[in-house]
């Protein structure tokens, strides 16, 4: 997906298309995670869909739940979803910012003009 270190810098239109694709992949991951959280809160806590959305969105964003959990199953789900959300946040940020970081490092490598020593 990314060009080799010896390849020239990707043209700006292709780079922008890459950023848009990665942002769309990140948005898709957020939507899937949000729907999974909503389904869990709806199933385990018997929340209305709007309340399930609010709780899932708050957990996914790192803010914490709005309503206290009432059932043991709901508490287990909320704990697991919170752990998942923390890891999902890191993963999604990596996917979204990968093209930007790659371009920066690739440009830095091209400007240095040095080939790394091979062992």
Rosetta blueprint (number, residue, H / E / L):
1 X L
2 X L
3 X L
4 X L
5 X L
6 X L
7 X L
8 X L
9 X L
10 X L
11 X L
12 X H
13 X H
14 X H
15 X H
16 X H
17 X H
18 X H
19 X H
20 X H
21 X H
22 X H
23 X H
24 X H
25 X H
26 X H
27 X H
28 X H
29 X H
30 X H
31 X H
32 X H
33 X H
34 X H
35 X H
36 X H
37 X H
38 X H
39 X H
40 X H
41 X H
42 X H
43 X H
44 X H
45 X H
46 X L
47 X L
48 X L
49 X H
50 X H
51 X H
52 X H
53 X H
54 X H
55 X H
56 X H
57 X H
58 X H
59 X H
60 X H
61 X L
62 X L
63 X L
64 X L
65 X L
66 X L
67 X L
68 X L
69 X L
70 X L
71 X L
72 X H
73 X H
74 X H
75 X H
76 X H
77 X H
78 X H
79 X H
80 X H
81 X H
82 X H
83 X H
84 X H
85 X H
86 X H
87 X H
88 X H
89 X H
90 X H
91 X H
92 X H
93 X H
94 X H
95 X H
96 X H
97 X H
98 X H
99 X H
100 X H
101 X H
102 X H
103 X H
104 X H
105 X H
106 X H
107 X H
108 X H
109 X H
110 X H
111 X H
112 X H
113 X L
114 X L
115 X L
116 X L
117 X L
118 X L
119 X L
